[in-house]
Amino acid sequence: MTWSCGSPTHVKGIDVSSAQGLYPCSLTWWRRLRHQYHIQFGIVKASEGISYVNPYLKSSWLACTAANGTQHTGLYHFIDWQYSGTEQAEHFWQTIKPLFNPISRLVDIMLVIDVEEPNGLSSTTKPSRTVLNDFVHSLSKDLDGNQSNLTIYTNYNTWAVLLDNPKDWSTLKLWVAAMNGESGCPPAEFGGWTNWSYMQYGLSELGGVYTDLDQLRI
């Protein structure tokens, strides 16, 4: 099986957080990226752990959706392994609900669970399948069981090495971090997925600020 990593035919996008400051809050910025760099979708960090909320979430969401459309703007939660998955899913849900009216539209949005190594070099808390399972289960209940747009973001080291390559969530979409493009593509036997839906393949300065580069597989 070939995962076709880094193909130039895929749709280009970016993901943003508070690290990009006020840039993603600007509709002009998103329009510039769309016309100058052919960026056609964005994924915005919403929350982390059980209390953190991206201070630029609402304005980034409004600007990105205005430029690219609601169905081309995703939202993600960064898992903090020291807290329960249920608590974190509830925090994510309560954070993103105010962005939607009616709430039922949330099932159409790419909702991402960011599964990475623990934040900070001093952390001794290892990634846990229980935390991830509880997060997925709780968020799925909020979505009335609709998992069609639930997405796992992860990298090979976290998933295959620290979590022992579980295949329990292969029905969800995969957003894989392969920062070197083709050379960073994971092996075929990766988490039970048959292919990736999104790929984070690099980092570049776009419109005045460094931003992660992504692709949507087509």
C-alpha positions, -999 to 999 in steps of 0.1 A, spaced: 0 0 0 12 35 -9 1 64 13 9 90 -14 24 114 12 32 149 1 15 148 -33 12 182 -49 -23 174 -61 -37 175 -25 -57 205 -12 -35 229 8 -43 241 43 -28 253 76 -34 248 113 -32 277 138 -32 284 175 -23 313 198 13 309 185 3 328 154 -10 357 175 -36 380 159 -28 369 123 -55 342 121 -81 367 134 -79 387 102 -101 379 72 -77 399 51 -49 375 61 -69 344 53 -79 358 19 -43 367 12 -33 331 20 -60 317 -2 -51 339 -33 -13 340 -28 -5 305 -15 -37 286 -25 -46 278 12 -82 265 11 -88 252 46 -78 260 82 -78 241 115 -80 262 146 -69 252 181 -98 255 205 -87 241 238 -63 221 259 -66 200 291 -95 210 313 -93 248 314 -72 263 286 -90 281 258 -73 297 228 -78 334 234 -81 340 196 -105 311 190 -137 330 181 -121 356 160 -99 330 142 -129 308 136 -150 337 122 -122 349 99 -113 314 86 -149 304 79 -156 338 62 -126 330 38 -129 293 34 -164 282 45 -176 265 76 -169 230 62 -133 239 55 -126 251 90 -118 225 117 -113 227 155 -90 208 177 -83 199 213 -48 192 226 -49 163 250 -32 167 284 -26 132 296 -27 141 333 -65 147 331 -94 124 324 -106 121 288 -142 127 299 -134 160 316 -113 171 286 -140 162 261 -166 182 281 -142 212 282 -138 210 244 -175 207 238 -184 236 261 -157 257 244 -168 251 208 -206 250 213 -210 289 214 -195 290 178 -226 272 164 -262 279 160 -278 255 159 -255 231 177 -265 203 154 -242 218 128 -212 206 148 -215 171 133 -205 186 99 -172 201 113 -138 184 114 -133 180 152 -98 169 160 -83 151 190 -46 161 191 -27 131 204 9 139 210 37 135 236 31 153 269 37 190 268 69 201 285 102 182 290 95 178 327 63 159 323 63 123 334 27 115 324 27 91 295 0 89 269 -29 66 279 -53 47 258 -79 51 286 -77 89 284 -81 87 246 -109 62 248 -129 82 273 -124 114 253 -137 97 221 -166 81 239 -177 113 256 -174 135 225 -193 109 205 -222 111 230 -223 148 226 -225 143 188 -253 118 193 -230 90 181 -221 107 148 -183 101 144 -182 109 106 -159 139 111 -141 129 142 -103 130 135 -72 118 153 -41 140 149 -10 121 158 26 112 148 44 79 145 63 81 178 33 89 199 10 64 183 32 34 175 59 37 202 42 53 232 7 39 227 18 6 211 1 12 178 -36 7 188 -61 0 160 -92 7 181 -98 41 164 -92 33 128 -128 41 120 -120 78 127 -102 100 102 -65 104 105 -46 136 104 -10 125 105 21 145 113 48 137 87 68 169 88 92 157 61 65 148 36 71 116 17 101 106 38 81 111 70 52 90 59 44 62 84 45 25 75 15 9 60 7 -9 93 -1 22 113 -30 23 137 -52 2 114 -58 31 91 -59 24 53 -48 60 46 -47 95 59 -73 122 54 -51 151 64 -14 155 66 8 181 84 39 180 62 59 211 70 64 246 84 67 278 65 64 316 68 30 326 53 17 361 53 41 373 79 41 344 104 54 308 106 25 284 102 22 246 100 14 233 65 -13 207 59 -29 188 30 -63 173 25 -61 141 6 -83 139 -26 
